[in-house]
Amino acid sequence: MYSVTDIQKILPHRYPFLLVDRITSVEEGKSIEGYKNISISEPVFQGHFPDHPIYPGVMIIEGMAQAGGVLAFKSMDADGQKDTENKVVYFMSIDKAKFRAPVTPGDKLVYRLSVIRNKGAVWHLEGKAFVDDKLVAEAELKAMIVDK
C-alpha cells in the first residue's frame, strides 16, 4: 500500500533510522500493518553482536512506533486535518514491552498495531511484531502529534 518513498513523505526518519520498509494495510483510526526486512548490512549489527547478530529490541519498538506514526498521520489526513507536513510524532510512553524471540538477519519483521484509544493529538496503540507469524515482541505505545 505504501512504499518506502511514500513512508518518507509521511515520516521525517531517514537511513539508518527509518525502520519501516513498507506499509501493507491501513485502516484509518483503527490499525496498520507494515514490515522491515532485517539484513546483515544493518549498521547495528557491527556492535550487536559481531559474532551473534541479534536485532535490538529497542529497534523493534522504534519500528513499531514509526508504523504507528504513519497510522496517526494517515488518520489525521482522513479526518481532514491536512497540516501533517508541519507536525511530528513524539513518544510519550512504552508500557508492557515483552520480547519473546530473537530477530536475526534474513527475518521479515512484521509490525501490527491497533488503536486502543485516540483523544485529539494523543494516540494509545497496541503493537505486536511477528516473524513468520510468530510473536517476537509486543508493547503498548503512547504518542502525541505536535507542531514541529
C-alpha positions in Angstrom: 0.0 0.0 0.0 2.8 2.5 0.9 6.4 2.0 -0.4 9.5 3.3 1.4 9.4 6.5 -0.6 5.7 7.0 0.4 6.7 6.5 4.0 9.5 9.1 3.7 6.8 11.6 2.7 5.0 10.9 5.9 7.8 10.3 8.5 10.9 12.5 9.0 13.1 9.5 9.6 15.9 8.6 7.2 18.6 5.9 6.9 19.9 4.4 9.1 16.9 5.2 11.4 13.9 4.6 9.1 12.8 1.2 10.3 9.7 0.5 8.2 10.3 -0.7 4.6 6.6 -1.0 3.5 3.1 -0.5 4.8 0.8 -3.3 3.6 -2.5 -2.2 5.1 -4.0 0.8 6.9 -7.5 1.2 8.3 -7.5 4.9 9.3 -8.2 5.4 13.0 -8.0 1.7 13.7 -5.0 -0.4 12.6 -1.9 -0.7 10.4 0.4 -3.4 9.2 3.9 -3.0 7.8 7.3 -4.6 7.7 11.0 -4.3 7.8 13.4 -6.7 6.2 16.3 -7.4 8.5 19.6 -7.5 6.7 23.1 -8.3 7.9 24.1 -5.0 6.3 22.2 -3.0 9.1 24.8 -0.8 10.8 23.5 -2.0 14.3 25.0 -5.5 13.6 28.5 -4.1 13.8 28.2 -4.0 17.5 25.1 -6.1 18.4 26.7 -8.6 18.3 29.6 -9.2 15.9 29.7 -13.0 16.3 26.0 -13.5 17.1 23.8 -10.8 15.3 20.6 -10.1 17.1 18.3 -7.2 16.1 17.9 -5.0 19.2 14.6 -4.9 21.0 14.7 -1.1 21.1 14.9 -1.0 17.3 11.8 -3.3 17.1 9.9 -1.0 19.4 11.0 2.1 17.4 9.9 0.4 14.2 6.5 -0.3 15.8 6.3 3.4 16.8 7.2 4.5 13.3 4.4 2.4 11.8 2.1 3.9 14.5 3.2 7.3 13.4 2.1 6.5 9.8 -1.2 5.4 11.2 -1.7 8.6 13.2 -0.8 10.8 10.3 -2.9 9.0 7.7 -5.8 9.0 10.2 -5.4 12.8 10.6 -5.5 13.1 6.8 -8.7 11.1 6.7 -10.2 13.5 9.3 -9.5 16.4 7.1 -6.5 17.7 9.2 -4.2 18.3 6.2 -1.4 20.2 8.1 0.6 17.0 8.7 3.7 18.3 7.0 4.2 20.7 9.9 3.7 18.0 12.5 5.9 15.4 14.2 5.1 12.4 16.4 6.7 12.3 19.9 6.9 9.2 22.1 5.2 9.6 25.4 5.4 6.1 26.9 6.2 2.5 26.3 4.4 0.0 28.5 4.1 -3.8 28.8 7.1 -4.4 26.5 8.0 -8.0 26.1 10.5 -9.7 23.8 9.6 -13.3 23.1 12.1 -14.4 20.5 15.3 -13.1 18.9 15.1 -11.4 15.5 18.1 -12.1 13.2 19.4 -11.2 9.7 17.2 -12.6 7.0 14.0 -12.2 9.0 11.0 -10.3 7.8 9.8 -8.3 10.8 6.1 -7.6 10.5 4.5 -4.8 12.7 0.8 -4.9 13.5 -0.6 -2.1 15.5 -4.1 -1.3 16.6 -5.6 1.8 18.3 -6.5 1.3 21.9 -7.6 4.9 22.3 -7.2 8.2 20.4 -8.1 11.5 22.0 -7.1 14.5 20.0 -3.4 14.5 19.4 -2.7 11.6 21.7 -2.6 8.0 20.4 -2.5 4.9 22.6 -1.6 1.9 20.5 -1.1 -1.9 21.0 1.8 -3.0 18.9 2.9 -6.5 18.1 5.9 -7.7 16.0 6.0 -11.1 14.2 8.5 -13.2 12.2 6.8 -16.0 10.2 3.6 -15.4 12.1 5.4 -16.0 15.4 5.1 -13.2 18.0 8.6 -11.9 18.7 7.7 -8.6 20.6 4.8 -6.6 21.9 4.2 -3.3 23.7 1.7 -0.6 24.3 2.8 2.8 22.9 1.6 6.2 23.6 2.5 9.1 21.3 1.5 12.7 20.7 1.4 14.6 17.4 2.8 18.1 17.9 3.8 21.1 15.8 7.4 21.0 14.5 
